[in-house]
Amino acid sequence: MKKLLLLLSTIFLLVLAACGGTDEGNDAGEIDVEQLDTIVLADAGWDSIRFHNSVAKTIIENGYGYSTDIIPGSTAATVQGLREGDVNVYMEVWTDNIKEVYEEALDEGDIERVSTNFNDNTQGLYVPRYVIEGDPERGIEPLAPDLNTVEDLKKYPEVFEDPEDPGRGRVLNAPSGWATAEIIDQKFETYGLGETMNNFMPGSDAAIVTSLADAYEAGEGWVGYYWTPTAVSAQYDLRLLEEPEYDEETWEESKATEFPPNDVVVAVHKDFPEQAPEVYDFLSNYETSSALTEEALIYMAENDVDADEAAKWWMKEHQDHWTAWVPEDVATKVLEAIE
């Protein structure tokens, strides 16, 4: 009986080893990647990423037959979701705004850069042009004719008066949770703006736009963070305040330069090329520009429509552009869906 038990135990161990019970038994040395049914995209809270999500979603669902889901959250949360695989696709990674985290994610193989969505953008602290130059048509005299740089702001607290703290000025930062909010915080300290100005953190992009619109209509002083491409930058005549030319060492140390040139890229989780290879190929061809993106954002604002409607309009307007990203049969399916 003992010999029989020993024989059976030996056979069991041999079978277990043959079936890959250890890593050495797996010729590939890898775990198979499960195919996706639903592709998850990140919404980090601004209109241009929502527009690009909608374009991608329209093509993915109608051209390739996947369902999609969109996860909203802060920059930090959504990028971490991409690294962990809770998010599959990120249509607008502003690479220099999150340079350390982005490069770490690439180096550790958590994510893959697929394509450059656009790279002709600007960002920083803006004022309405009439603040510096006046607006004769509206009867507005220059409010701060010698204002040129971000550091100059501290000379003009009365022009940008904080309604909750008379005698001090207010600079509108980016919303809490955006990577750029920390950059503006550091600029605020480096340039000594706290001497006369308050660093105000709005609750959302919409709060910034409302504040700007109210000040612009009244011809009053306003200064805050914004960027291109946006409907706001197209709709209002704004002037970007100057900073020293970008220098990487200075930027890393104090942020006391203009924002660096920012490649805004499409990135995916490391497993995505195997999970949805045909969609990965499509995203590899995805490329727009600030001007093309801004067209859709203006359409959204002027027609009071959501990103999905703007995407359909934009895809009809620029059929030759996006159909070059996908095979002909996929383009046909998508065109039929959006008509």
Residue pairs with C-beta under 8 A, 6 or more apart in sequence:
17 25
18 25
19 25
20 26
23 29
33 271
33 274
33 275
34 275
35 275
35 276
36 66
36 88
36 272
36 275
36 276
37 66
37 67
38 66
38 67
38 68
38 69
39 60
39 66
39 67
39 68
39 69
39 88
39 89
39 276
39 279
40 68
40 69
40 70
40 71
40 86
40 87
40 88
40 89
41 53
41 56
41 57
41 68
41 69
41 70
41 71
41 87
41 88
41 89
41 90
41 91
42 49
42 53
42 70
42 71
42 73
42 78
42 79
42 81
42 82
42 87
42 89
42 90
42 91
43 49
43 50
43 53
43 70
43 71
43 72
43 73
43 78
44 72
44 73
44 74
44 75
44 78
44 92
44 178
45 72
45 73
45 74
45 75
45 175
45 177
45 178
45 204
45 205
46 92
46 205
46 230
47 205
47 230
47 231
47 297
47 300
47 307
48 92
48 229
48 230
48 293
48 297
49 91
49 92
50 307
51 293
51 296
51 297
51 300
51 307
51 310
51 311
51 314
52 91
52 92
52 117
52 288
52 293
53 70
53 91
53 307
54 307
54 308
54 310
54 311
55 311
55 314
55 315
55 322
56 68
56 89
56 91
56 283
56 286
57 68
57 70
57 308
57 311
58 308
58 311
58 312
58 315
58 334
58 337
58 338
59 282
59 322
59 325
59 326
59 330
59 334
60 66
60 68
60 279
60 282
61 67
61 68
62 333
62 334
62 336
62 337
62 338
63 282
63 326
63 330
63 331
63 333
63 334
64 276
64 278
64 279
64 282
64 330
66 276
66 279
71 78
71 81
71 86
71 87
72 78
73 81
73 177
74 176
74 177
74 178
75 97
75 98
75 177
75 178
75 179
76 101
76 177
76 179
77 177
78 87
78 90
79 90
79 93
79 98
79 101
79 102
79 105
81 87
82 88
82 90
82 105
82 110
82 111
82 267
82 268
82 269
83 105
83 110
83 111
83 269
84 110
85 269
85 270
85 271
87 269
88 268
88 269
88 272
88 275
88 276
89 266
89 267
89 268
89 269
89 272
89 283
90 111
90 266
90 267
90 268
91 117
91 266
91 286
92 117
92 264
92 265
92 266
93 102
93 113
93 264
93 265
93 266
93 267
94 179
94 180
94 262
94 264
95 102
95 262
95 263
95 264
95 265
96 259
96 260
96 261
96 262
96 263
97 179
97 180
97 183
97 262
98 179
105 111
106 112
106 113
109 270
110 269
110 270
111 267
111 268
111 269
111 270
112 267
112 268
112 269
112 270
112 272
112 273
113 265
113 266
113 267
114 265
114 266
114 267
114 268
114 280
114 283
114 284
114 286
115 265
115 266
115 283
115 284
115 285
115 286
115 287
116 263
116 264
116 265
116 266
116 287
117 264
117 265
117 266
117 286
117 287
117 288
118 229
118 264
118 287
118 288
118 289
118 290
118 292
118 293
119 261
119 262
119 263
119 264
120 289
120 290
120 291
121 227
121 228
121 229
121 262
121 264
121 290
122 227
122 228
122 240
122 259
123 180
123 225
123 226
123 227
123 228
123 259
123 262
124 150
124 225
124 226
124 227
124 240
124 241
124 243
124 258
124 259
125 150
125 153
125 171
125 184
125 187
125 223
125 224
125 225
125 240
125 241
126 223
126 224
126 225
126 226
126 233
126 238
126 239
126 240
126 241
127 144
127 147
127 221
127 222
127 223
127 238
127 239
127 241
128 212
128 215
128 216
128 222
128 236
128 237
128 238
128 239
129 135
129 237
129 238
129 239
130 138
130 140
130 142
130 143
130 219
130 237
131 142
131 143
131 144
131 147
131 159
131 221
131 222
131 223
131 239
132 142
132 143
132 144
132 145
132 147
132 148
132 239
133 142
133 145
133 239
134 140
134 141
134 142
134 143
134 145
135 219
138 219
140 219
143 156
143 159
143 221
144 152
144 155
144 156
144 159
144 221
146 152
146 155
147 153
147 155
147 156
147 159
147 241
148 241
148 242
149 241
149 242
149 243
150 187
150 191
150 193
150 241
150 242
150 243
151 191
151 192
151 193
152 241
153 160
153 169
153 171
153 191
153 193
153 197
153 223
153 241
154 169
154 191
154 192
154 193
154 195
154 196
154 197
155 196
156 169
156 221
157 167
157 168
157 169
157 196
157 197
158 169
159 169
159 221
160 169
160 170
160 171
160 197
160 221
160 222
160 223
161 167
161 168
161 169
161 170
161 221
162 168
162 169
162 170
162 198
162 200
163 170
165 198
168 196
168 197
168 198
169 196
169 197
169 198
169 223
170 197
170 198
170 200
170 223
171 184
171 188
171 193
171 197
171 198
171 199
171 200
171 223
171 224
172 200
172 202
172 208
172 211
172 222
172 223
172 224
172 225
173 181
173 184
173 185
173 188
173 199
173 200
173 201
173 202
173 224
173 225
174 180
174 181
174 184
174 201
174 202
174 208
174 225
175 181
175 201
175 202
175 203
175 204
175 205
175 207
175 208
176 201
176 203
180 225
180 227
181 201
183 255
183 259
184 199
184 225
185 199
186 254
186 255
187 193
187 243
187 255
187 256
188 194
188 197
188 199
190 254
190 255
190 256
191 256
193 199
202 208
202 211
208 224
208 225
208 226
209 232
211 222
211 224
212 222
212 224
212 226
212 232
212 236
215 221
215 222
216 222
216 236
223 241
226 232
226 233
226 238
227 233
228 290
228 294
229 290
229 291
229 293
229 294
229 297
230 294
230 297
231 294
231 297
231 298
231 300
231 301
231 302
232 238
233 294
234 294
234 297
234 298
235 298
235 301
242 258
243 256
243 257
243 258
244 250
244 256
244 257
244 258
245 257
245 258
246 257
246 258
246 259
246 260
246 261
247 257
248 260
250 256
250 257
251 257
251 260
266 283
266 286
268 280
268 283
272 279
272 280
273 280
282 325
282 326
282 330
285 324
285 325
285 326
286 325
287 325
288 321
292 314
292 318
292 321
295 314
295 317
296 310
296 311
296 313
296 314
297 310
299 305
299 310
299 313
299 314
300 306
300 307
300 309
300 310
303 309
305 313
312 338
315 322
315 334
315 338
316 338
319 335
323 331
323 335
326 334
